[in-house]
């Protein structure tokens, strides 16, 4: 992703919010991967494509947050990571895709990241 000067910005995201988001997405991803590695009879995977879609969406979101955004410069006070407009839009898109994929997982496979 380009680190050039953004059209309208830069935007800022609290460093702590980014860290917390990375931890939460990582935990969700690890949980789903554990269900594949060690299947639980209570949470059977009834649709492998739906499960794979959720894992892929979370992996893309985590990768963008931990490898792209986390390399961005910080504000002078170190409290915010600077984001371009493109990065804000990309983060929003990846978050929505992950949310949709996780929702489909809950509907189709009855596996809820919120409840489990």
C-alpha positions in Angstrom: 0.0 0.0 0.0 1.3 3.4 -0.9 2.8 5.6 1.9 2.5 8.7 -0.3 0.6 11.8 0.9 -3.1 11.1 1.1 -5.7 13.2 -0.6 -7.6 14.1 2.6 -5.6 13.3 5.6 -3.7 11.8 7.1 -6.2 10.0 9.3 -5.3 8.6 12.6 -6.1 5.4 14.5 -5.2 5.0 18.1 -2.2 2.6 18.4 -4.0 0.8 21.3 -7.1 0.3 19.1 -4.9 -1.2 16.3 -3.2 -3.5 18.8 -6.5 -4.6 20.3 -8.0 -5.2 16.9 -5.0 -7.3 15.9 -5.4 -9.4 19.1 -9.1 -9.9 18.6 -8.8 -10.9 15.0 -5.9 -13.2 15.8 -7.9 -14.9 18.5 -10.9 -15.5 16.2 -8.6 -16.9 13.5 -6.8 -19.2 16.0 -10.2 -20.4 17.3 -11.4 -21.3 13.8 -8.2 -23.0 12.8 -8.3 -25.0 16.1 -11.7 -26.3 15.1 -10.3 -27.6 11.9 -7.2 -29.1 13.5 -9.1 -30.6 16.5 -12.7 -31.0 15.5 -15.3 -30.6 18.2 -18.5 -32.7 17.9 -20.4 -29.8 19.4 -19.3 -27.5 16.6 -19.3 -29.6 13.5 -18.2 -27.9 10.3 -21.1 -28.5 8.0 -19.8 -26.4 5.1 -16.1 -26.3 4.4 -16.4 -23.5 1.9 -18.1 -21.2 4.5 -15.5 -22.1 7.1 -12.6 -21.4 4.6 -14.2 -18.1 3.6 -14.3 -17.0 7.2 -10.7 -18.0 7.8 -9.5 -16.3 4.6 -11.4 -13.1 5.4 -10.0 -13.0 8.9 -6.5 -13.8 7.7 -6.6 -11.0 5.1 -7.8 -8.5 7.7 -5.1 -9.6 10.2 -2.4 -9.4 7.5 -3.4 -5.9 6.5 -3.5 -4.7 10.1 -0.4 -6.3 11.4 1.9 -6.1 8.3 0.7 -3.0 6.4 -0.8 -0.5 8.9 1.5 -1.4 11.8 4.5 -0.2 9.6 2.9 3.3 9.2 4.4 6.3 10.9 3.1 7.4 14.2 1.8 10.9 15.3 4.3 13.0 17.1 2.9 12.0 20.4 3.0 8.3 19.5 -0.6 7.8 20.3 -1.9 7.4 16.7 -0.8 5.5 13.6 -1.2 7.6 10.5 -3.5 6.2 7.7 -4.1 7.4 4.2 -7.6 7.6 2.9 -7.0 4.5 0.8 -5.9 2.6 3.9 -9.0 3.6 5.8 -11.2 2.4 3.0 -9.2 -0.8 2.7 -9.5 -1.5 6.4 -13.2 -0.8 6.3 -13.7 -3.2 3.3 -11.6 -5.9 5.0 -13.5 -5.5 8.2 -16.9 -5.7 6.5 -15.8 -8.8 4.5 -14.7 -10.5 7.7 -17.9 -9.6 9.5 -20.0 -10.9 6.6 -18.0 -14.2 6.4 -18.3 -14.7 10.1 -22.0 -14.0 10.0 -22.4 -16.6 7.2 -20.4 -19.1 9.3 -22.8 -18.6 12.2 -25.9 -18.9 9.9 -24.7 -22.0 8.0 -22.5 -23.9 10.5 -23.9 -22.5 13.7 -20.4 -21.5 14.8 -20.5 -18.1 16.6 -17.3 -16.3 17.5 -19.2 -14.1 19.9 -20.7 -17.0 21.8 -17.8 -19.5 21.6 
